[in-house]
Amino acid sequence: RRAAERRGGTPTSVTVILLDGLNTRFQDPASAKAQLVKFLGQLQPHDRLAICALGNGLRVLHDFTNNTASLLRSLARFSGRNSSELEASNPEEPNTGDEELDQFLREANQRMTDFYTIRRVERTLEAVEGIANHLTRLPGRKNLIWVSGGFPLTLGLDAEATDPARGKRTFSREMERAARAVNNANLAIYP
């Protein structure tokens, strides 16, 4: 007998797909969706899958199911928009023709970049922690497939930096809290 039948229909694994629009430029959402459609085609009857999106907040696009058609419909409705925070974290290089003004704008842009990058890191870690906390109570294998273009882990300049007002910012406390939740949930993360 299969493991799911022995356990009374309890899923042997649950998987959350996290579409990370907070840290990813979805320049080609069709390609990302095509890969997810391919993955969903491998879904087994005893697996349960949910789809979430991270942008201005964490949204559940579809709760746990083994219904591939329903998951595909939710995925088709999803439009991967670039987050305003991601855009603000990557301003264009100023080129006014006045070097003093350009330097002033670079410094202002750097402060804005730091602010939005900090928010992105904190929101992402909160989302991972929230997903892990939600999955803690579920039995079986738990997986998080994180579809993302990247994630900054530190922020700031090197030790030789000339701007002492802009120190190095790590997210040790936030990362430890998220890691503890991931470990407590026995959650495997696949970026």
Buried (B, 14 or more C-beta within 10 A) or exposed (E): EEEBEEBEEBBBBBBBBBBBBBBBBBEEBEEBBEEBBEBBEEBEEBBBBBBBBBBEEBBBBBEBBBEBEEBBEBBEEBEBEBBEBBEBBEBEEBEEEEEEEBEEBEEEBBEEBBBBBBBBBEBBBBBBBBBBBBBBEBEBBBBBBBBBEEBBEEBBEEEEEEEEEBEEEEBEEBBEBBBEBBEEBBBEBEE
